[in-house]
Amino acid sequence: MSTLATHAPDSITKGMEIAGTVLVFVLIGWFVDRRLGSTPWFMIACVVLAVVAQFLKLFYVYNAQMSRLESQRREAVHSR
């Protein structure tokens, strides 16, 4: 099986998580703006917060995965 096929479900899950989180924060911001009459400031702030948080999460998860894979590779090379 190709590498693309084995990683596709994980990529789809990550994409849906990002989209879902941003959508939830848009709705929260929209609700707060409607209650306070401050349209669109809270919605914009919530979207920016959601996007920044998701990309930071992706960055740290990616770094952790790469560190784990690099240590596995080092162990495999030294065990030869």
C-alpha positions as CSV (number, residue, x, y, z in Angstrom):
1,M,0.0,0.0,0.0
2,S,1.4,3.5,-0.8
3,T,2.4,6.0,1.8
4,L,-0.3,8.4,0.6
5,A,-3.0,5.8,1.1
6,T,-1.9,4.9,4.6
7,H,-1.7,8.5,5.8
8,A,-4.9,9.8,4.1
9,P,-7.3,9.0,6.9
10,D,-5.1,10.8,9.4
11,S,-4.8,13.8,7.1
12,I,-8.6,13.9,6.6
13,T,-9.1,13.7,10.4
14,K,-6.7,16.6,11.0
15,G,-8.4,18.7,8.3
16,M,-11.8,18.0,9.8
17,E,-10.6,18.9,13.2
18,I,-9.2,22.2,12.1
19,A,-12.4,23.1,10.1
20,G,-14.7,21.9,13.0
21,T,-12.8,23.9,15.6
22,V,-12.8,27.1,13.5
23,L,-16.6,26.6,12.9
24,V,-17.3,26.2,16.6
25,F,-15.3,29.3,17.4
26,V,-17.1,31.3,14.6
27,L,-20.4,30.3,16.1
28,I,-19.3,31.2,19.7
29,G,-18.0,34.6,18.4
30,W,-21.2,35.2,16.5
31,F,-23.3,34.4,19.6
32,V,-21.3,36.7,21.8
33,D,-21.4,39.5,19.2
34,R,-25.2,39.2,18.9
35,R,-25.6,39.3,22.7
36,L,-23.3,42.3,23.1
37,G,-24.0,44.1,19.9
38,S,-20.3,44.3,19.0
39,T,-20.4,42.6,15.6
40,P,-18.0,41.3,14.2
41,W,-15.2,41.8,16.8
42,F,-15.6,38.7,18.9
43,M,-16.2,36.5,15.9
44,I,-12.9,37.7,14.4
45,A,-11.1,37.3,17.7
46,C,-12.4,33.8,18.1
47,V,-11.5,32.8,14.6
48,V,-7.9,34.1,15.0
49,L,-7.6,32.3,18.3
50,A,-8.9,29.0,16.9
51,V,-6.6,29.2,13.8
52,V,-3.5,30.1,15.9
53,A,-4.3,27.4,18.5
54,Q,-4.8,24.7,15.8
55,F,-1.6,25.5,14.0
56,L,0.4,25.6,17.2
57,K,-1.1,22.1,18.0
58,L,-0.1,20.8,14.6
59,F,3.4,22.2,15.0
60,Y,4.0,20.6,18.4
61,V,2.4,17.3,17.3
62,Y,4.6,17.2,14.2
63,N,7.7,18.0,16.2
64,A,6.9,15.2,18.7
65,Q,6.3,12.7,15.9
66,M,9.5,13.7,14.1
67,S,11.6,13.4,17.3
68,R,10.1,9.9,17.9
69,L,10.9,8.8,14.4
70,E,14.4,10.2,14.5
71,S,15.1,8.3,17.8
72,Q,13.7,5.1,16.3
73,R,16.0,5.6,13.3
74,R,19.0,6.2,15.5
75,E,18.2,3.1,17.5
76,A,17.9,1.1,14.3
77,V,21.2,2.3,12.9
78,H,23.1,1.7,16.2
79,S,21.6,-1.8,16.6
80,R,23.2,-3.0,13.3
